Amino acid sequence: MDGALVSNTGPLVALAVIDRLDLLHCLLDEVIVPEAVHFELLEGAQNKLVLLRIGRHTG
């Protein structure tokens, strides 16, 4: 599917917790994570899991 999404923290955390970040790649060409969201993800312990899973689904 064509399209892009600018995401806040909530959807990324929710999808990472259930290990389904792959759904974003199925639905969209691009997911944009603003710098403020990236910093917010860096702050919490559970959010570090999100970053690890995001890293696994990118590149």
N, C-alpha and C positions, 0 to 999 in steps of 0.2 A: 504494500500500500504506500502511496506517496504521502509525504507530509513531514512536518517537524513539530516538536513539542518542547516548550519551555517549562521545566518542572520545578516545583518547590520540593521541600524535603519530604512531606507526607507520602506522596505516591511512591517515591523511591524507597523509603523505609518499608512501607507496606509490602511492596513487591519483593524486596530483598529478604524480608523476614520469612516469606513463604517460598523463597528461592525461585521466583518467576520473573526476574528482570528480563528474561528472554522474550517475554510478551511484547516489550517495547520494540524490540528489533523486528518482531513479526508484523507489527502494526504501523511502524513509522520508519522513515529513512534516517531521521536524525533526532536525537534527544539533546537539548541544550540545558546544561546545568549552570545557572548563574553563579558568579563568584561567591556571593553571600550564602547561597545554598551549600556550596562546597565547604565553606568555613563552618557552617552550622553542622554539617555531617561530620566534620573533624572533631567536634566538641564532645559528643557522647560516646560511651563505650558501645552501646548497641549500634550506634551509627557507624562505628569503625567496621563492624560486620558488614554493613551496607556498602561501605567503600571497598572492602575486599571482594564482595560479590560483584560490584560494578566493574572493578578491575578485571575480574574473571570473564565478564561479558563484553569487554571492549577489546579492540585491537584484533 
